[in-house]
Amino acid sequence: MTRAHLHARPLRLACAALALSVSLLACSSPSQPASTGPATQQNAEKSPSVVNRPVVAVPALDVTAGEATAAVAKFIDWAADSRLSQREEGRAAIEAARANDAVAQALVDAVFSAQKTDHSRALVALSVLGELRNPVGEQGLIRFVNLPFPAASTEPGFEGENPEQTALGTLQAKAAEGLAYMGSESGTQAVLTLVAQHPSRIVRAAAITAYLYNNPDNRQLLQRYVQKGEQAFVDRPIRDIGESGESFNAKLTAFLHLHPELAAPDPPAGEDVGKDQPDRADPGSPPGY
């Protein structure tokens, strides 16, 4: 189960880089006719992966301390393979276990256990832990976001991103979102500290977005913690579920007026924007087999 499955108010996942993707869903190129939609009148059928996958009942999560570890492992397995239609059932099971400290601790243990061995499982466990909103879980999230961040590679000739930094950064970003969703004073302060001090821009961006989503009226307080040069993370538009392309594009236009340095460069002079450009690279003859 993804975070979107678990949250009625989904926690936002922040981008790893400052560049933003431009939504073109509502736009047509002036040189091309607007699409009239597909000609078929038949509705799309369900994906075979959904049709052929049995619906598994939500496992119990509010269990005794002795059963907590096994129950948490089973719930994470279920959440990772659940359907969107089961979102509210999953949330109800988590809500029922909110006061269960043993379950919260088992989730914390699952996060730390999966951190370096199963990235996807760690993300699911962090989602469930954030949704649980338990004080024991909050302390686990704070401990997780403060794990030492890997140093940049100093190997001669190394280029590109450090995969260890990216892996931990995305997990700590998820933990930051969980802390913001907690809504507690200590959790909120931990998020603001991440905004100001975390070495990864992935995490700082996620913390900014998560803080604003859960504290939309406290933008002025957030500004005190935002690092120089990262105002765009505060201002960037978020496309809401169900929002039209026209509405989002209007927000994006306003954002680019605030941050023109992030706008895509104009095409080279003389380039025909409305048509596909040929590949200027000569691929050469195909290899023989």
N, C-alpha and C positions, 0 to 999 in steps of 0.2 A: 504494500500500500504506500502510495506517495503521500507527501504532505497534503496535496490537494484533496486526497481521499479523506484524510483525517480531520481536516479543519473546516469548520463552517466559515471561519474567517481565515483563509489560507495565509500562511506565513510566506513572505516573498523571498525568493532566492535572488541575491544580488549578483550582478555580472562581475566577471573577473577582471575586466578591463574597462577603461573609461569610455571607449567607443561604444556608440549605441546603434542598434539595428533600426533602420527606417522602415516603418510599416507602409507598404504600398498597396494594401488590400483594397483601398477605396479609390485608387488612382488608376487612370489609363493614360498611356502615352498619347500626346496630341496627334501623333502620326499614325496611330492605330485605332481602329474602331473599338468601341466598348464591347465587352463580351455580353452576349445575350443569355449566357448560361448553357448548360448541357442540353442537347437535343432530346435525350432520353426522358421518358415519362415514368420510368420505373425507379422506385426508391432503392437506394443501396441496401444490400443485405448485411447482416452482422458479420463481423470478421470470423473466419473459421476458428481462430485462436480463442474466441469468446464462446462460440457455439459448442465447440468440442471440449471445452474445459468445464469440468463439473463445478457447481457452486458448493463451496465448503462452508459449513457453519462457523460462525465466529467462536473461537475457543474462549473459555473463561479466563479472565485475568485477575480477578479479585479472589485470590486463593490464600491458603495458609503459608506461613513463612517457609515451612519445609517443602512446599510445592512451588515456590516462587520461581526458582531458576528454570525448572522444566516448563512451567506455564509461560514464562517470558519467551523462552526459545520457540515454543510452539506458536505463540502469538506473532512473533516476528516473522516466522515462516508463513503464517497465514496472511499477514499484512502485505508482505512482499508479493503475494500472488493473488490478492483479492481483487474484486471488481469494483468499479466506481459506484455501482448501485448498492454496494455494501458499506459505503462510507459511514453512514449514520449508525449502522450497527456496530462498526468498529469504534466509533467515538463513544457510543454508549458503554461499551465494555471497558474502555479506558476510564471514562467518568466514574464507573462503579468502583474502580480500583484506586481512585485519587488519594485516598487516605491510607493506602497500604504501603507503608515504608519498606517492607520486605520486597515488594514488587518493584518499587522505585530503585532500590539498591541493586536488584537483579538486572534491571535495565541499564543502570550505570555500568555494572560489570560487563554486560553484553557489549556496550559501546567500546569500552577500553579493550576488550578481548578481540573485537572484530576490526579495530582501527587499522592494523597493519596487515591483516590477512584477508579481509573481505570488505572492501570499500562500500559496496552497495548495501550490505547487511548493516554496516555501521550507520549509514544514512537513514535506513528504516528505523533502527533502534533509537537514533537521535530524534526522529520525528515523533515516535511514540512517547519518548521521555519528555519532550517539550509539551505534547498534548496532555500528559498526565498532570502537570502543574503541581508537583509534590515538592515540599521543602528539601527532602533528601535528594530528590532528583535535581533540584536547582543547584545544590552544592556540588553534585557530580558534574553538571554542565559548566559551572564556574571553574572547577578543577580542569576540565577538558580544554576549555578555551585558553587556559594558561599553560598548557603543555609547551615546552620549548619549541620554538619554530626553527626548522632546518635552515642552516646558513646557505647562502648562495654558493654555487659550485665555483671552486677556484682551480679546477683542472685545466691545464693548457688546452686550448682549442675547443673548449666546451661552448656550445651555442644553444640558444633556446631556453625554454623554461625548465626549472628544476622539478621533475615529477614528484619528488618528496614534498616540496613546498606546495605544489598544487593540490596534492592529495590531502595533506593535513589542513590546508587553507579552506578547501571546500567543506570538510567535516567541521572545522571550527566555525565556519560561516553558518552552517546548519544549527550548531549549538547556540550561536548568538541569536538566531531567530527564535529558538526555544526559550531563551532567557527573556527576550522581549515579550514573548507571549505569556510568560508567567505572570506578569503584571505586578510583581512584588517590588518593594522599594529597593531591596538588595539586588534583585535580578536586573532591574532597570539601570541601576548605577553601574553594574558590571558591563552592561551594553555600552553605556556612555564611555566607560574606561577603554573599551575595545576601540571605539571610534577615535579616541585621542591617541592611543598608545600601541595598538597591535601592529606588529611589523609587516603584516600582509595586507595589501590593498583589497584582496578578495574579502577578507574578514571585515575590514573597516567599511567597505561598501555595503556588505550585507547588514552590518550593525546599524548603519545609517538608515537603510530602507526599512529594516524591521522596527527600529525605534519609531520612525515616522508613522508607520502603519498602525502601530499599537498606541501611539501618543500623538495623534494628529494636531493637537492644540499646543504642543510643547516645542514647536520648532525653534523658538528663541533660545530655549535652554540648550537644545542640541547644538546650535551654532557656536556655543562656547567651547565645544569639544572637537569640532571638525578641523582637520589639518588644513594648512594652507595649500591651495591648489585643488581641493577636493569638494568645492562648492557644487560642482555639477552633480555629484552623488545626491546632494540634498534636493536639487531642483529637477532632476530627471523625471520624466513622466512615466507612470506605470499604467499599463493597459488593464483595465478591470475586466473581469469575466463578463462576457456578453456585450462589451463595449464595441460600438461600430468603428469601422476603419476611419470614417470621416471625423468622428469625435477624437479618436486617438491622434490622427494626423494634425488636428488643430492644436492639441496639446504639444505635440512634437515641434510644430512650427514655432510656438511660443518659447519652447525650451531653446531652440536653435537661435532665436533672437537674443536670448540671455547669454548663450555660449556659442557665438559664431565660429570659434576656433574648432568646434566639433563637427561643423557642417562638412559634407562631402565636397571635395574640390570640384570646380567646374571642369567639364571635359575639355580636352585640347582643342584649340581653335581649328575649325574646319571639319571636326568630326561629326558625322551624322548620328545624332543621339537616338533617333527613332528606329534605327535598323540595327540588326545584329552585325557586328564587325567580324570580318574574316580573321581566322587565326593566322597571324603573320609568321609564326614559327613553322619552318619546314620540318615535318616529322621524319622525312627520309623514307627509305624503303623499309617495308616490314621485315622483321627478322625471319630467317628460315628455320624450320623445325624439322 
